[in-house]
Amino acid sequence: MLAGASGIDLVLLVIAADEGVMPQTREHFEICRLLGLKRGIIVLTKKDLVDEEMLELARQDAAELVAGSFLQEAPVIAFSSVKREGTEELKEALIEQCSKLVSRNEDAAALLPIDRSFSVKGFGAVATGTLSSGKISDTDELELLPVGKKVRIRGLQTHGRTVSSIKAGQRAAVNLAGIDHSEIERGMILCQPGVLRPTQIIDAEIEVLASAKKPLRSRQRVRLHIGTAEILAHVVVICENSEIEPGNSGFVQFRLESPTMCVSGQHFILRSYSPPNTIAGGVVMVPLAAKHRRRDLAQAAGFASAIKSTNGDLASLISVFAGASGTLGITANYIQEQTGCLPAKLSEAFAGLIQKGEIIRAGERYIASREFEGLKQRFIEAVSAYHLREPLAEGIPRGMLRDAVSRFLPNEIFASVIAALES
């Protein structure tokens, strides 16, 4: 169920009226909630097997399950597949809910998490999945990650129909040239070349289910379900007591046993290693994170909290990443790898931040304005200190000035600070 859950836009929560809410119903509902779904319909099946009193009890059972969730105001439809009762009502509800769905992001890079691959005689390798963002056409070249192999699309189908292009949210069967289907595995991703980079360290916000039998602890081995991939990982809880109690939320770092691909804002599900029960879910904050040491946990929690506060706004994300990078600055490619955004959208966001004075461009790098001003002051202080020591010298050598401030300062930023001071 989890392999295809990331492609869901609308959930049909089916509850048998003669049995009520079952343990599997609760688990599937929690998975849909943790994946960030916004719309759905509740269907009470086997209406013909119960009387009105039992049907009302099933309604109350369902209402108790979804109270306070995205399904609290969802339509509840009693249905009988034997007598075909409720068919028209269900159709109308589906049409209404589908009309209210928000379109997926077609401006982002094309990302297709693969859930299946096979070979068709005369055509070769075919990979299937739900396009999570962007658009693809039958003439595109894509990259298969995490192996980094370039492949070319030979043909596209959606629901058995041959098409020339597919947009975000649609199912896709992609006929690929230049690769054998045995090289394609569930959990891999097809994406535009050069957009994403495989990662094995992820920072995330997580909610531990109230039904979990024990807290989520640091060094615990878990199963991370993201996109169509299932990856074994170890948890580092980003707080002093190194655990998150059932029913609570917090920030964690996952250290994966194999590489995967993800973007900031992507939802995931967490299951225990053995037995594989659903225990938590959450949202990726930093896909390409640095390994945190214990003494850095407070700073890491602050950074993750700042990422969360952006609510996915691209300009705000850039501002937070730029501020956290200090004097090293960031590049547009780095933000692209973290977010999956296309260059045109990134350029627009960077330009807006430059116009507001929040960041400064230094060659191909961008640095927070406060960091840039701080560097200018440190340069002035370094020059003054040098002239106090060497009053007869004409000026401080550039190499010495750089070492006095920071020997790791990127060339573009060093040159920009010098140019700003000279002007």
N, C-alpha and C positions, 0 to 999 in steps of 0.2 A: 504493500500500500504506500509506503513512504517514498519509493522510487518515483512515483508519478504525482505525489501530493504537491510538489513545488509548482506544478503547472496549473493548479486549480484556481479558478476565479470565483466560482459559485458552488456551494456545497449543498447537497441534498441529504439531510440527516434522516435516515430511515430507521424507524422504531416499530417493532412488531407490537400491535395493540394487545395481543394475548400474553406477551411476556414482559413488556415494559422496557425500561432502560437496563441494558446488560453491561457487564464490565468492558466488553469490546466497544460498545457504544460510547462509553465514557472516554476510553483511550482515543478513539478516532475523533471525538469532539474536541478533546484537549489538543490533539495534534493540529487540527484545523485552526483552533484559536491561537496556538503558539506560532503558526505559520503566517499569522496576520491577515487571515481572510476577513472580509467585511460584510459579505452577503450570503444568504442561504435560505433554504426552505426546509421545514420539518414535516415529514410524511409519516403518518401512523398507518401502517399496512395491516392487512388481515382484518379489516373492519367487519367483514362478514362472519368472523368467528367469535365476536364478542357482542355483549349487549351495550346499551347506552351508558350504564353505570361503569362498566369496565373501560369503555372508551374514554370517559371523563377522567378516570384514574390515570390512564395512559397520558392524557393531556397534562394533568398535574405533574406527573413524573417527568415529562419532557420539559415543562416550564421550570421545574426545580433545577434540572440539569443545566439549562442555558441562562439562568438568571444572572444579570449583570454582564452578559457577554454580547458578542455581535449578533447572536441569534435571538436575543430577548424579544425583539419586536418582529421577528420573522413570521411569515404566515404558517399556520399549522393546518395540514390537510389530511382528513381521514380518507383512506384509499382501500379499495378492494380490487385486486387483479382478477378475481373470479367473476365478480358481477360488474366490473368496469366502473364502479362508482368512484367519483372523485377525479376522473380522467380530465374532463374539461376544466375543472377548477385548478388542477395541477398545471395544465398547459398555460392557462392564463397567468398563474403565478410565475411560471418560468419566464414567460414573455415580459412580464412586468419587472422582475428582478434583473433580467438580462439587459433591459433598457436603461437600468440605473448603474450598470457597471462602468467603472472608470477604465479607459483604454490603457494598456501597458505602454511603457516608454519606448516609442519607435525612434526617438532621437539618439538613444544610446547605441553602443556597439552591439552587433549581432552576437548573441550568446545562445547556444543550443546545447543544453545538458543531454547527454545520450543515455537512453534507457534500454536500447536494444540494437543489435546489429546482426545482419545476415547477408547471404549472397544470393543474387538472382541470376539464373543462367542467361548469359548473353548481355548482362548489364554490369555484373560485378558487385562490389560492396555497397550495402545500403545501411544507413544509420537512421534511427528514429528518435524523436523526442519532441518536447514542446518548446518553441522558441520563446525564451524568457524576456528578451529585449531586442530592439533593433529590427532590421529587415534583411532578408537574403534573397538573391535571385539566382536563376539557373546558369548564370555565367560567372558567378563569384569564385574567388579563391579564398579558402579558409585555412585556419591553423588548428590542428588537433592537439589539444593539451591534456595531460602534462608532457607528452612526448615531444611536442614542438615540431610536428611534421606538417608540411604544407600539402594541402589536397585541393582538388578542383571539383566543383559541382558539375555533374553531367546531366542531372535531371532532378525535378522536385515533384512530390505528390503530397496532397493533404486530403485525408479521408478517401483515398482511392482515386482522386482526381488529379490529373497532371496539370500543373500550374507553372507560371513563369516566375512568380515571386511569392514569398510568405512573410507575413508580418507578425510582430510580437503577440503571443497568446495562442497562435495557431499550432496545431499538430503538424509535424513535418516528417516525411520520409525522404532522405537525401541520398541520391545515387552519387557515389564518390569515385573519382578517377585517381590513380596513382597510389592505391593502398588496398591491401587484402582485408576482408572483413574480420579475419582472425586477429588483426592488430588493433581492432576497435573493441573497447570494453565499456560496460555500463559504468557511469561515473565520470567518464571523459567528457570534454567539452569541445564543441566546434565553435570557433569565434573568428572575428576579423584578425588578420595577422598583426602581431606586435602590440595588441591591446592589453592582454593580461599576462601575468607572470605567475607560475606555480608557487605555492607557499606551503610551509610546514609549521608556521607560527601565526596564530590568529588571536586577536583581542576581541572580546565579545561581551555583551550584556546578556544575562541569563536569568530565567525564572524557573525555580525548582517547584515542581508540582506539589500541592498540599498532600496528595496521595502517595508521594514518595516515602519509602519506608525509613530512610535515613538521610542525613545531610549530605550535600555534595562537598567533598573534601579535596584539598590539594593532594597531588600524586595519584588520585583515583584514575583508573583506566576505564574509558568509556567508548561508546560507539557514536560517532558524530555523523548525522545524516544531513547532507547539504547538497542541494540540487538533486542529482540522481546517485550521488556517491555515498558510500558507507565507509568511513575511515576510522581506524582505531586511533585513539588519542589519549594523552595524559593531561589532567587538569591542574592548573595553578590558579587558586582563588586569590583575587587581588584585594585582600583585606588582612588585617592583623591576626584574626583568629583562624584564618585559612579554611573556613567552611561557610556554606550557605544552608540555612535550615529550610526544611520543606515549607512551601508557601511564601518564601521570601525571594527577593531578587538581588543580584549583585554583578560585579564584573569579574571575568575570568580570562585566563589565557589558555588556549589549547596548543599543545605541542604534538603535532601529528606524526604518526609512524610512516605515512606515505604522503606525497604531495597532492594537493588539490588546487582548485581555482575558485575564487569567490570575490565579491565586491562589497564595499561598505553598504550597510542597510539590508543585506540579504538575510533571510530567516533560515533557521535550522532547527533540527530536533535532536535531542540527546537521549540515548538509551544506555542502560547499565550494560556492563560487559557480559555478565552472566548471572542470572538469566537476562536476556535482552528485553527488559521492560522499559517503557517510556518513562523517564524521570524528570525531564526538563526540556526547555526550548528557549530560543533567544534570537538575537540579532547581531550580525557581525559589525563591529565598530572599526577595527583596523585589520584589513586582510593580510598585509605584509608587515607584521609587527616585529619588533626587536625583542629578544629574550629578556625578561625582567628578572633582576636580582631582588632578593628579599628587601634590601634597604631602599629599593626604588618603587616599592608597591604603592606608596601614597601618591607619588608623582604619576604613576601609571593610571591609578584610579581617577586622578584629576583630569588627565588627558582623555580617558574614555568617557568621563562625564561631560567634558566639553564637546566631544564628538556627538554624544547623544543629544545635547541641547540644540544642535543644528537642525534636527528633524529632517535630515537628508538634503537640506538646501546646499547646492553646490558651492556658491560663493562663500557661505559660512564655513563649510568643510575646508575649503582652500585656506581660509583665514586661520583656522585652528591648526591645520597641518603646518602652515608657514610659521606660526608663532612657536609651535613645538620644536621646529627644526633649528631654532636659534640662529647662529651666524652662518650655518651651512646653507640655509635656504632650501628651496625645493625646485623641481622642474615640472613642466607640464606633463611630461611622460610619467613621472612618479604619481601624480594625481590621477592620470588616466589608468594606471595599473591598480590604484586603490578603488576607483569608482566605476570603471568601464565606460566613461563618457567619451564621446567623439571629440576630435581636436577643435572643430568649429564651436561647439558648446563651451569647451574649456577656454578657448581664446576670448569668448564673450565675457565669461565670468572673471577671468584675470583682468581684462580691460576695465571692467566695472570696479574692481577692487583698487586698481591703480588710480582710477579717476577719483575715488573716494579718499585716496591717500593712505589706505590701510597696508598696502604692500608696494614694493619698489622693484622694478625689473633691472636685473644686472646680467646682461648677455642673455643666456638661455635659462638663467636662474631667477627666482623670485624670493625676496626676503621681506619679512615683516618690517614696517617702517620704524617701529621702536628699536628693533635690533640694528637697523641701518644707522639710526641716529646714535645709538650707543657705540657702534664701531667708529663713527666719526670722532666722537669724544675721546675714545681710547687711542686713536691715531694721534690726535692733537697732544694728548698727555705723553705718549711715547716720544713724539718729536721734541717736546719741551724737556723731557727728562734727558734725552740724548744731548741736547745743546747745553744743558747744565753741566754734563760730564765732559763734553767736547766743545767748549766755547769758540774755538778757532775753526771748527769744521764748517764747510760750506753747507752741508746738509746730510741727513741720515740716508744711508744706502737703502734702497727699496727692500732688499732681502732682509736686512736687519730690522727694518720697520715691521715687516710681515711677521718675523719671528717674535718680535716684542709683543705683538697683539695676539696672533694665533697662527702657528705654522700650518694648521690644517685649513685655513681660510681658502675657499675656492678662488681660482684666478679671476673669474668674472666679477665676483663680489669685491675682491681686493682692488681691481682696476676701477670699479664704479665708485668706491669710497674715495680713492685718490682723485678721480675726476671731479667728484662733488666738492671736495675740499679745495681743489685748484680753481674751481669756478667761483 
